[in-house]
């Protein structure tokens, strides 16, 4: 299976967020990403 996510950096900076954030790349289409997200169940 090909990779789905690649963590490009764990030290990214985003305006409005204090501290570092992960920068990730998704290997797929927008539709495939939406399907992946739709399958995530919220932890109670």
N, C-alpha and C positions, 0 to 999 in steps of 0.2 A: 504494500500500500504506500502510495506517495504521502509525503508530509502534508498536513493540513494547516498548521500554524508554525511560524518561525518567530522567535523572540529576537528582534533586531537589537534591542537595547533595554536595559532595566533602569536607565538613568535619564529618561526623557523629561523634558520640561514642557508644561502646558500652562498657558495663562489662566489664572483663576484656581489652580490646584497647587496647594503647598506640598512640597516634596517631590520626589522622583516618581515617574510613571513608567510602565512597560510600553514599549513600542513594538507591536506585533504585525506580522504580515499574514494574510489568509491566502492560501493557494487554492483558488476556486473562483466561481462566479458569484455575483451578488445573490442570485437565486439559491445557490448552494449554501452560502453563508446564512441566508434567512431560514432555510430548512434546518440547519444546524441549531440556530438560536431558538427556533420554534420547538425543538425537541428538548430543550433544557427545562428541567423542573425546578421550581423555586423551593429552597430548603425552608421548612417550617421553623 
